[in-house]
Each structure stands twice: as C-alpha cells, then as structure tokens.
Amino acid sequence: MPVTKQKDVVTRLTETGEEALQRLLQNPSAARFVNSANALRDRVDELTKRMRSLDPLEKRVAELEKRLDELAPKAKKPAARTSAKKTASAAKKPAASAAKKPAAKPSTTRKSAT
C-alpha cells in the first residue's frame, strides 16, 4: 500500500508542476524569456564549436613559430655607445632653463565625435 500512496504523491506533484509550467508559459514575458534562453544556449553551443576548432590551429602556429625561431639567426646586441654630444650639450644649458613653467591643466570639456 505505501508504494501506491507514494506513487500518487509523485504523480500529483508532476501534474501540478506541469500545470504551473503551462500557466507560466502562457505569460508573454515568460515565453520571451524562454525563447531568449534557448537562443543563448544555441549561441553558446556555436561559440564552443568555433573555439574547439581553434585548438589545432593554435598548435600549428606554435610549431611554426618554434621552427622559425630555430631558422632565424640570433640578433647581436649593439655595443653600448656614450655620446660626447649629450654630455657637452647638457653642460652648456644654464640652470635657470631647467625650471619649466607648470603645465596647463587639460580641458575638461569633451569634443563631439561628429
């Protein structure tokens, strides 16, 4: 007897849930929400498929970059140079010119993009 009683409770809950869903879907806002959720699911599935197709391409690019690094000659670092002109011109400048006028504040008005 307890099995049939439990079955009746589950059946009643199922029927009640189905009725509630039907009433909910009759509401236009809820129907739009369900349609939007389904569209979002489809878009996510599409995006996932596209992302999966990029993995083999990324592997190929990594292999090609590695091969290119092996083939390219190593670049030599240029020797450090000291410029006599820089030190001489810095010594000629008077100390008063080092103090500059304060910079003007940037304008807060926004120009239109049109």
Secondary structure in CASP SS format (residue, H / E / C, confidence):
PFRMAT SS
TARGET T0000
AUTHOR 0000-0000-0000
METHOD secondary structure of the structure
MODEL  1
M C 1.00
P H 1.00
V H 1.00
T H 1.00
K H 1.00
Q H 1.00
K H 1.00
D H 1.00
V H 1.00
V H 1.00
T H 1.00
R H 1.00
L H 1.00
T H 1.00
E H 1.00
T H 1.00
G H 1.00
E H 1.00
E H 1.00
A H 1.00
L H 1.00
Q H 1.00
R H 1.00
L H 1.00
L H 1.00
Q H 1.00
N C 1.00
P H 1.00
S H 1.00
A H 1.00
A H 1.00
R H 1.00
F H 1.00
V H 1.00
N H 1.00
S H 1.00
A H 1.00
N H 1.00
A H 1.00
L H 1.00
R H 1.00
D H 1.00
R H 1.00
V H 1.00
D H 1.00
E H 1.00
L H 1.00
T H 1.00
K H 1.00
R H 1.00
M H 1.00
R H 1.00
S H 1.00
L H 1.00
D H 1.00
P H 1.00
L H 1.00
E H 1.00
K H 1.00
R H 1.00
V H 1.00
A H 1.00
E H 1.00
L H 1.00
E H 1.00
K H 1.00
R H 1.00
L H 1.00
D H 1.00
E H 1.00
L H 1.00
A C 1.00
P C 1.00
K C 1.00
A C 1.00
K C 1.00
K C 1.00
P C 1.00
A C 1.00
A C 1.00
R C 1.00
T C 1.00
S C 1.00
A H 1.00
K H 1.00
K H 1.00
T H 1.00
A H 1.00
S H 1.00
A H 1.00
A H 1.00
K H 1.00
K C 1.00
P C 1.00
A H 1.00
A H 1.00
S H 1.00
A H 1.00
A C 1.00
K C 1.00
K C 1.00
P C 1.00
A C 1.00
A C 1.00
K C 1.00
P C 1.00
S C 1.00
T C 1.00
T C 1.00
R C 1.00
K C 1.00
S C 1.00
A C 1.00
T C 1.00
END
